[in-house]
Amino acid sequence: MKVSDALHQRISCRSFLSKKISKRIVKKIIEQASKSPSGGNLQPWKAFILSGEPLKKLITDVEKELIKYPKGHVTEYKIYPDNLPDLYVKRRYKCGEDLYSLLQIKREDKENRIKQFKKNFNLFGAPVGIFVFINRSMGYPQWSDVGMFVQSILLLAKENNLDTCAQESWAAFHKLVHKQVKAPKEYMLFCGIAIGHMNKSDVINKIKTERANIDEVAEFFGFED
């Protein structure tokens, strides 16, 4: 599969089949993703991969917390900055509204919106969860390195006929993830990644989020053609 094909076909899958994935395939994806570039070759990421009973235990613990904290705990980093400019607010709003519109969940239907939100924390039914951490000593440039590592995982999964959903939402339950994977204190949870086989019969996987026009995101100088 070409990289351009993987980029075009990849979506944030929000409904997975229960079909299991072998450790061999996931290990191969992580090993290859570890070749992602990083400034000074710091490789500031660390991944913990859960399946089977350990994953079920984490999901059960989170479900209990969701009863008391339906929006999750306080995150260790701001997923979105304060005073987000209108351009980005509109993009984020449209992404959410397109999703709920597809599911025929109206804005005033808070109960079903919350129910859909909670599906984040069972990884949308995926059999494997990859939890990506960054060393707390790192700065903004290293966060971008971790982002490249995550992107590599998503594209390599597609190459292996698997689907994914990168989920910063897991930052809301960083303490429970930390406890389950026994991550060293010097590491901070960045995101979770649901990985598995897409449930193609579920309408939620029909959504394809829009991307800005090339003229909105890039300017070119010095070219003759």
C-alpha positions in Angstrom: 0.0 0.0 0.0 1.3 3.5 -0.9 1.5 6.1 1.9 -0.9 8.3 -0.1 -3.5 5.4 -0.2 -3.1 4.9 3.6 -3.7 8.6 4.2 -6.7 8.7 2.0 -8.3 5.5 3.4 -7.6 6.1 7.1 -10.5 7.4 9.2 -11.1 7.7 13.0 -12.9 4.4 13.4 -15.6 4.6 16.0 -17.0 1.0 15.9 -14.8 -2.1 15.8 -15.4 -5.8 15.5 -14.4 -8.0 18.5 -12.0 -10.0 16.2 -8.7 -10.4 18.0 -5.3 -9.1 16.7 -2.1 -11.0 17.3 0.7 -9.6 19.4 3.0 -10.2 16.5 1.2 -7.8 14.2 0.9 -5.0 16.8 4.6 -5.5 17.8 5.6 -5.2 14.2 3.6 -1.9 13.8 5.2 -0.4 16.9 8.7 -1.5 15.9 8.3 0.1 12.4 6.6 3.3 13.9 9.7 3.6 16.2 11.6 4.6 13.0 9.7 7.9 13.1 12.0 11.0 13.1 12.7 12.9 16.3 14.9 15.9 17.0 18.3 14.8 18.2 17.0 11.2 17.9 15.5 11.5 21.4 12.6 9.2 20.6 10.7 10.8 23.5 7.7 8.3 23.3 6.8 5.2 25.2 3.9 2.9 24.3 2.0 0.5 26.5 -0.3 -2.0 24.7 -3.2 -3.6 26.4 -5.5 -6.5 25.3 -7.5 -9.2 26.9 -8.0 -9.1 30.7 -5.7 -6.1 31.4 -7.7 -4.0 28.9 -11.0 -5.2 30.3 -9.9 -4.2 33.8 -9.0 -0.7 32.7 -12.3 -0.3 30.9 -14.2 -1.5 33.9 -12.4 0.9 36.2 -13.1 3.8 33.8 -16.8 2.9 33.6 -17.0 3.1 37.4 -15.4 6.6 37.3 -17.7 7.8 34.5 -20.6 7.4 36.9 -19.1 10.0 39.2 -17.3 12.0 36.6 -19.2 11.8 33.3 -16.8 14.2 31.6 -13.7 12.6 33.1 -11.0 13.9 35.4 -8.9 17.0 35.0 -6.3 16.4 32.3 -2.6 17.0 32.8 -2.4 19.1 29.6 -4.9 21.2 27.8 -6.3 19.3 24.8 -7.4 22.5 23.3 -6.0 25.9 24.1 -8.0 28.7 25.8 -9.5 31.2 23.5 -9.4 29.0 20.4 -9.6 31.2 17.3 -12.9 31.1 15.4 -11.5 29.3 12.4 -10.6 26.3 14.6 -13.7 26.5 16.7 -15.8 26.2 13.5 -13.8 23.1 12.3 -14.1 21.4 15.7 -17.8 22.2 15.9 -18.6 20.9 12.4 -16.7 17.7 13.1 -18.9 17.0 16.1 -22.1 18.1 14.5 -21.5 16.0 11.4 -21.0 13.0 13.7 -24.1 13.5 15.7 -26.1 14.3 12.6 -25.1 11.0 11.0 -26.2 9.2 14.2 -29.5 11.3 14.2 -28.7 12.6 17.7 -30.1 16.1 18.1 -28.2 18.7 20.1 -30.8 18.8 22.9 -30.5 15.0 23.3 -27.9 15.2 26.0 -28.5 11.6 27.2 -27.5 10.0 23.9 -24.7 12.5 23.3 -23.2 11.5 26.6 -23.8 7.8 25.8 -21.8 8.2 22.5 -19.1 10.1 24.3 -18.6 7.3 26.8 -17.9 4.9 24.0 -14.5 6.5 23.8 -13.6 4.7 27.0 -14.3 1.2 25.8 -12.1 2.0 22.7 -15.3 1.7 20.6 -15.1 -2.0 21.0 -11.5 -2.4 19.7 -9.7 -5.5 21.1 -6.4 -3.6 21.6 -5.5 -0.3 23.1 -2.2 1.5 22.6 -1.4 4.1 25.2 1.3 6.6 24.2 3.2 8.5 26.8 5.8 11.3 26.7 8.6 12.0 29.2 7.5 14.9 31.4 10.9 16.6 30.9 10.2 17.2 27.2 9.1 20.5 25.5 7.0 21.5 22.5 9.3 20.1 19.8 9.3 16.7 21.4 5.5 16.7 21.5 5.6 17.1 17.8 7.9 14.1 17.6 5.4 12.0 19.5 2.7 13.1 17.1 4.8 11.7 14.2 5.1 8.4 16.1 1.4 8.3 16.5 0.8 9.1 12.8 3.2 6.3 11.8 1.2 3.9 13.9 -2.1 4.9 12.3 -0.7 4.5 8.7 1.1 1.3 9.4 -2.1 -0.1 10.9 -3.8 0.7 7.6 -1.1 -1.0 5.7 -1.8 -4.1 7.8 -5.6 -3.9 7.0 -6.4 -2.6 10.5 -8.2 0.5 11.5 -7.6 3.0 14.3 -8.8 5.9 16.3 -6.4 8.2 18.0 -8.0 9.4 21.3 -6.7 12.3 23.3 -9.9 11.8 25.4 -8.0 9.2 27.4 -6.0 12.0 29.0 -9.1 12.5 31.1 -8.4 9.2 32.9 -4.6 9.3 32.9 -4.4 8.2 36.6 -6.3 4.9 35.8 -4.2 4.2 32.7 -1.0 5.0 34.7 -2.1 2.5 37.4 -3.0 -0.2 35.0 0.2 -0.1 32.9 2.5 0.8 35.8 4.0 3.6 33.8 7.0 5.3 35.5 6.1 8.6 37.1 8.3 10.6 34.7 5.9 9.7 31.9 2.7 11.6 31.0 -0.1 10.0 29.0 -0.6 11.7 25.7 -3.3 9.6 24.0 -4.8 6.3 23.5 -5.2 4.5 20.2 -7.9 2.0 19.5 -6.8 -0.5 16.9 -8.7 -3.4 15.4 -10.9 -4.4 12.5 -13.6 -1.9 11.4 -17.2 -2.7 11.8 -18.2 -1.7 8.3 -21.9 -2.2 8.9 -22.0 0.5 11.5 -23.2 3.8 10.0 -20.8 5.8 12.3 -17.9 4.6 10.2 -19.4 6.3 7.1 -18.2 9.7 8.3 -15.3 11.3 6.5 -14.2 14.6 8.1 -13.5 17.4 5.7 -10.1 18.9 5.2 -9.2 22.5 4.4 -8.5 23.5 0.8 -4.8 23.6 0.0 -4.9 27.4 -0.4 -6.0 27.7 3.2 -3.1 25.7 4.6 -0.2 26.4 2.3 1.5 29.3 0.4 4.1 28.7 -2.3 7.0 31.1 -3.3 9.7 31.0 -5.9 8.2 28.3 -8.2 8.3 28.8 -12.0 5.4 26.4 -12.8 
